[in-house]
Amino acid sequence: CALVLNTPFALMRTIGKSIFKVPNTFASLNNAAKYFTPIHTPNANVKANKKNVVILIVESFGREYIGAYNKQLEGGHYKGYTPNVDKLIKESTVFEYSYANGHKSIDGMPSSLCGIPMFIEPFILTPASMNDYTGIPGYLSRWGYQTAFFHGANRGSMGFLAFANKIGFQKYYGRQDYAQDKRFGGDADFDGNWGIWDEPFLQYYCAKMSEMKQPFMTALFTVSSHHPYVVPDKYKDSLKEEQLPIHKCIRYTDMAIGRFFETARKQAWFKNTIFILVSDHTNQSNHQQYKTDIGEFSAPFILYDPSGEMKPGMRAGIAQQIDIMPTIFGILGYNKPYFSFGCDLLNTPPQQTYALNYINGVYQYTKNGYTMQFDGNRVTGIYSLKDLLMQHNLLGKVPEQAQMEQELKAIIYQYMYRMVNNKLR
């Protein structure tokens, strides 16, 4: 299965090419673990709370497009393009800062489902993708869950089918599966480019979950908010061109998400389900604060619990895709050790939350209200998150810098050592 994971393109990229190198910053994993470890060891006596888990990974759905996140933008007049997601946010737990861990769709999968961020190269395209590892579906399958992955594209597109199998999804549903289901519109709902339009495919997703035995864990990757930025013919009059070509597609996908939740609310499983909405990465931008080295990773992280057990609202702290696994496992009372580079957002003090990115050969570590940049040898910059345009480099002026540098070096060491030595569990 691991071999199938690599497309011919990926194989061309990986043969004979050593991507990851272990730095000499620490003598061992144990030394690095004094500052950071990706091994989580929950309390074995924690009480299980086996709710269903639904993860929506929304194509190109940057935080910039969402009005509820941007109340100060444009002098307080900015409305955004997502009225349905804005409504969802009012009922959800969100975070002051939230980020994607990479720039590509193939980065969003390992980050969101395995807790593995993108450093240097997309993980799926490296030899390390053939290592022994699992993800949220693998852990939960062994804990009695039914698991399934949904992607409206052709089966095997972008290597998602093989990757989904590798990380423990028991079933996979794509364009061909949708087309065979007589309850829906068949291949007439293909968008001509990427896959089945989001609106019908999200309805199919809802219907398939209603056939699954609880508890279940599913993830869906949308397709419509993507170049060449088109919407279904029936919406061409109502969804007109706006400031950027992607905006009408964001409105379309937002409407599809709204209709998904309308249908989901009527299902027997709805109230016993935790929903997480993130984007795979960001896309076109027309505000300068979203074009900076950290701004271009700004993405939603929405945690919705319709049972009312979780108090909705904006929390202090930093969220990122790799936090999905620890946060969900904390809610479920999962009591076995697991592997993730993220943290449990609901049980970690806000000042201890963080985000990891990699851009143009530079590691970014966001914590304590700052984004620190590290080129693999030295810190090159540190910027306040309040400095929205990243104009003031505070290198050497921030008391937290030394501790942040040690933590980031430990994270990089853990990542590289474990990739090279096949220790991703």
C-alpha positions in Angstrom: 0.0 0.0 0.0 2.8 2.4 0.8 4.3 1.9 -2.6 1.0 2.5 -4.3 0.9 5.8 -2.5 3.4 7.4 -4.8 2.2 8.5 -8.2 4.7 8.3 -11.1 5.3 12.0 -10.6 6.0 11.4 -6.9 8.4 8.6 -7.8 10.3 10.8 -10.1 10.6 13.3 -7.3 11.7 10.8 -4.7 14.0 8.2 -6.4 17.6 8.7 -5.1 16.8 12.0 -3.5 17.3 12.3 0.2 15.0 15.1 1.3 15.4 15.1 5.1 18.6 15.4 7.0 19.0 15.0 10.8 20.5 18.2 12.2 23.2 18.0 14.9 21.3 20.3 17.3 20.5 17.4 19.8 22.2 14.2 20.7 19.1 12.1 20.7 15.3 12.1 20.7 15.3 12.1 24.5 17.4 15.2 24.6 15.1 17.0 22.1 12.0 15.7 24.1 13.0 18.1 26.9 11.7 20.8 24.6 9.2 19.0 22.4 7.9 15.5 21.6 5.2 14.4 19.1 4.3 11.4 21.2 1.1 12.1 23.2 0.4 9.9 26.2 -3.2 10.5 27.5 -4.3 9.4 30.9 -5.2 5.7 30.6 -8.1 6.1 32.9 -9.8 8.9 31.0 -13.6 8.3 30.4 -14.4 7.5 26.7 -16.9 9.8 25.0 -17.2 8.1 21.6 -18.9 10.8 19.5 -18.9 10.8 15.7 -16.2 12.9 14.0 -16.7 14.9 10.8 -13.8 16.8 9.3 -14.4 19.1 6.4 -11.3 20.1 4.5 -12.4 23.0 2.3 -10.4 23.8 -0.8 -8.6 27.2 -0.8 -11.0 28.5 1.9 -8.7 31.2 3.4 -9.5 33.0 6.7 -9.5 36.3 4.7 -12.8 35.4 2.9 -14.7 34.8 6.2 -16.5 37.9 7.5 -16.8 36.6 11.1 -13.0 36.5 11.4 -12.5 40.0 10.0 -14.8 42.3 11.9 -12.1 45.1 11.9 -11.2 44.8 8.2 -12.0 47.8 5.9 -12.8 50.0 8.9 -15.3 47.5 10.2 -17.3 47.4 7.0 -16.0 44.2 5.6 -18.7 41.5 5.1 -16.7 38.7 3.5 -18.1 36.0 1.2 -19.3 33.3 3.6 -22.7 34.1 5.3 -23.3 30.4 6.1 -19.9 29.8 7.7 -20.3 33.1 9.6 -23.5 31.6 11.1 -21.7 28.4 11.9 -18.9 30.3 13.7 -21.5 31.9 16.0 -22.3 28.4 17.3 -18.7 27.1 17.3 -15.4 27.4 19.1 -12.8 29.3 17.1 -9.4 30.8 17.8 -7.9 34.2 17.7 -5.2 33.0 15.3 -5.5 30.0 13.0 -3.3 28.6 10.2 -2.8 26.0 7.6 0.5 24.2 7.9 1.3 24.2 4.1 0.5 25.8 0.8 -0.8 22.9 -1.3 -3.7 20.4 -1.1 -1.3 17.5 -0.7 0.1 19.4 2.4 -3.4 19.7 3.9 -4.0 15.9 4.0 -1.1 14.8 6.3 -1.4 18.0 8.4 -5.2 17.7 9.0 -5.4 13.9 9.3 -2.0 12.8 10.6 -0.7 15.7 12.6 2.4 16.0 10.2 3.2 19.5 9.0 5.0 20.3 5.7 8.7 20.9 6.1 11.0 21.3 3.0 8.8 19.2 0.7 5.2 17.9 0.7 5.4 14.8 2.9 3.3 12.7 0.3 6.1 13.3 -2.3 9.0 12.2 -0.2 10.5 8.7 0.6 9.2 9.2 4.2 5.7 8.7 2.9 6.5 5.0 2.7 7.3 4.9 6.4 5.1 3.2 9.0 2.5 5.7 10.3 -1.2 6.2 10.6 -3.7 9.0 11.2 -7.0 9.8 12.9 -8.9 7.1 11.0 -6.3 4.4 11.8 -6.4 5.1 15.5 -10.2 5.4 15.6 -10.7 2.3 13.4 -8.9 0.2 16.0 -11.1 1.9 18.7 -14.3 0.6 17.2 -15.1 3.4 14.7 -16.3 3.1 11.1 -14.2 5.4 8.9 -14.6 6.8 5.4 -13.0 9.4 3.2 -14.9 11.5 0.6 -13.4 13.4 -2.4 -15.6 14.4 -5.4 -12.7 13.9 -7.8 -11.7 10.8 -9.8 -10.7 7.9 -7.7 -6.9 8.1 -7.1 -6.7 11.8 -8.0 -3.8 13.5 -6.3 -2.8 10.2 -4.6 -5.7 10.7 -2.1 -7.1 7.2 -2.4 -3.8 5.5 -1.6 -3.0 8.0 1.2 -6.5 7.5 2.6 -6.0 3.7 2.6 -2.5 4.1 4.2 -3.7 6.1 7.1 -6.6 3.8 8.0 -9.8 4.9 6.2 -11.9 1.7 5.7 -13.8 3.2 2.7 -13.3 5.8 0.0 -16.0 7.5 -2.0 -15.1 9.6 -5.1 -16.7 10.8 -8.4 -17.3 7.3 -9.7 -19.1 6.2 -6.5 -21.3 9.3 -6.6 -22.2 8.7 -10.2 -23.4 5.2 -9.4 -25.8 6.4 -6.7 -29.2 6.6 -8.3 -30.5 9.1 -5.6 -28.2 11.8 -7.1 -27.6 13.5 -10.4 -24.8 11.2 -11.6 -22.0 12.4 -13.8 -24.0 15.3 -15.0 -22.9 16.9 -11.7 -19.2 16.7 -12.8 -17.8 20.3 -13.0 -15.7 19.5 -16.1 -12.4 20.1 -14.3 -11.9 18.7 -10.8 -14.9 16.6 -9.6 -18.5 16.7 -8.6 -19.8 20.1 -7.6 -19.6 20.7 -3.9 -23.4 21.3 -3.4 -24.6 17.8 -4.6 -21.5 16.0 -3.3 -22.0 17.3 0.2 -25.6 16.1 0.1 -24.3 12.7 -1.0 -21.8 12.8 1.9 -24.6 13.4 4.4 -26.7 10.5 2.9 -23.7 8.1 3.1 -23.0 9.0 6.8 -26.6 8.2 7.6 -25.9 4.7 6.3 -22.9 4.2 8.6 -22.9 2.6 12.0 -22.1 4.9 14.9 -19.6 5.9 16.1 -18.0 6.9 12.7 -15.2 9.2 11.7 -15.3 10.7 8.2 -13.4 13.4 6.3 -14.4 15.2 3.1 -12.2 17.3 0.8 -14.2 19.8 -1.3 -13.2 20.7 -4.9 -15.2 23.6 -6.3 -13.3 26.7 -4.9 -10.4 26.1 -7.3 -8.9 27.4 -10.5 -10.4 27.9 -13.2 -13.0 29.5 -10.7 -16.3 28.5 -12.3 -19.7 27.9 -10.7 -22.6 25.7 -11.9 -24.6 27.3 -14.8 -27.7 27.6 -12.6 -25.9 30.0 -10.3 -24.2 32.1 -13.0 -26.7 34.9 -12.6 -26.8 34.9 -8.8 -23.1 34.4 -8.2 -21.4 37.2 -10.1 -17.8 38.2 -10.5 -16.4 40.1 -7.5 -13.1 41.6 -6.6 -11.1 38.3 -7.2 -12.1 35.4 -9.5 -12.2 33.0 -6.5 -14.8 35.0 -4.6 -17.8 33.7 -6.4 -16.6 30.1 -5.9 -16.1 30.8 -2.2 -19.8 32.0 -2.1 -20.9 28.8 -3.9 -19.0 26.5 -1.6 -20.2 28.5 1.4 -23.8 27.9 0.2 -23.0 24.2 -0.3 -21.8 24.0 3.3 -24.9 25.8 4.6 -27.1 23.3 2.8 -25.0 20.4 4.1 -25.6 21.5 7.7 -29.4 22.0 7.0 -29.6 18.4 5.9 -27.2 17.1 8.6 -29.4 18.7 11.4 -32.2 16.4 10.4 -30.1 13.2 10.8 -30.2 11.0 13.9 -26.4 11.2 14.3 -26.2 15.0 14.2 -26.2 15.9 17.8 -23.7 13.1 18.7 -21.1 14.5 16.3 -18.1 16.8 16.5 -17.5 18.8 13.3 -14.2 20.4 12.4 -13.9 22.8 9.4 -10.5 23.8 8.1 -9.1 24.7 4.7 -6.4 22.8 2.9 -4.5 26.1 2.2 -5.2 29.7 1.3 -5.5 31.2 -2.2 -6.0 34.6 -3.9 -5.8 37.6 -1.6 -6.6 41.3 -1.8 -5.7 42.5 1.7 -2.0 43.1 2.5 -2.2 41.5 5.9 -3.0 38.2 4.2 -0.1 38.5 1.8 2.7 38.4 4.5 4.8 35.4 5.3 2.5 34.4 8.1 -0.7 36.0 6.7 -0.7 33.7 3.7 -1.2 30.7 5.9 -4.2 32.2 7.8 -7.0 29.7 7.6 -10.1 28.8 9.5 -10.2 26.3 12.4 -13.8 25.8 13.4 -14.9 23.3 16.1 -18.7 22.8 16.2 -20.4 20.6 18.8 -24.2 20.7 18.3 -24.8 18.9 21.6 -24.1 22.1 23.5 -21.4 20.4 25.6 -18.8 22.8 24.3 -19.3 26.6 25.0 -19.0 28.5 21.6 -16.9 31.6 21.2 -13.6 33.0 20.2 -10.8 31.6 22.3 -7.3 33.1 22.9 -4.5 31.2 21.3 -3.3 29.7 18.1 -4.8 26.8 16.1 -3.4 24.9 13.2 -4.4 21.8 11.1 -2.0 19.5 13.0 -4.0 20.3 16.2 -7.1 18.4 14.9 -6.0 15.0 16.1 -5.0 15.9 19.7 -8.0 18.2 20.1 -10.5 15.5 18.9 -8.8 12.8 20.9 -9.1 15.0 24.0 -12.9 15.4 23.4 -13.4 11.7 22.7 -11.4 10.5 25.7 -9.1 8.5 23.6 -6.7 6.9 26.1 -3.9 5.3 24.1 -0.5 6.9 23.0 -0.6 8.6 19.6 1.6 10.6 17.3 1.1 14.2 16.3 3.1 17.4 16.0 0.1 19.4 17.2 -1.5 20.0 20.6 -5.0 19.6 22.3 -6.3 23.1 21.9 -9.0 22.6 24.6 -6.5 21.4 27.2 -3.4 23.5 26.5 -3.0 27.1 27.9 -3.4 29.7 25.1 0.2 30.9 25.6 1.5 27.3 24.9 -0.4 26.9 21.6 1.6 27.5 18.4 1.8 27.1 14.6 4.4 25.6 12.3 5.0 26.6 8.7 7.8 26.4 6.1 8.2 29.1 3.4 11.0 29.7 0.9 13.6 27.7 2.9 12.6 29.3 6.2 10.8 27.6 9.2 8.2 29.7 10.9 7.2 29.2 14.5 4.3 31.2 15.8 3.9 31.4 19.6 3.6 33.8 22.5 2.2 36.5 20.2 5.2 36.4 17.7 6.2 34.7 14.5 9.8 33.6 14.5 11.7 32.8 11.3 14.6 30.3 11.3 16.7 29.4 8.3 17.9 26.1 9.7 21.0 27.7 11.2 19.9 30.9 12.9 16.9 33.0 13.7 16.5 35.6 10.9 13.4 37.5 12.1 10.8 37.7 14.8 7.6 39.7 14.4 4.7 40.6 16.6 1.4 39.2 15.4 0.0 42.7 16.0 2.4 43.9 13.3 0.0 42.8 10.6 2.3 43.8 7.7 5.4 42.3 9.3 7.3 45.6 9.0 9.2 45.6 12.3 11.8 42.9 12.8 12.3 42.5 16.6 15.3 40.2 16.3 17.2 40.1 19.6 14.6 42.3 21.3 12.0 39.7 22.4 12.7 37.9 25.7 10.9 34.7 24.5 13.2 34.4 21.4 15.8 32.1 23.0 13.2 29.6 24.4 11.3 29.7 21.1 14.5 28.9 19.2 15.2 25.9 21.4 11.7 24.6 21.0 11.7 25.0 17.2 15.1 23.3 16.9 13.7 20.4 18.9 10.6 20.2 16.7 12.8 20.2 13.6 15.1 17.5 15.1 12.2 15.3 16.1 10.7 15.7 12.6 13.9 15.0 10.7 15.1 12.1 12.9 11.7 10.4 12.8 11.3 10.8 9.0 14.8 9.4 8.3 14.6 6.6 10.9 10.9 5.6 10.3 9.7 6.5 13.8 6.4 8.2 13.0 4.4 6.3 15.7 
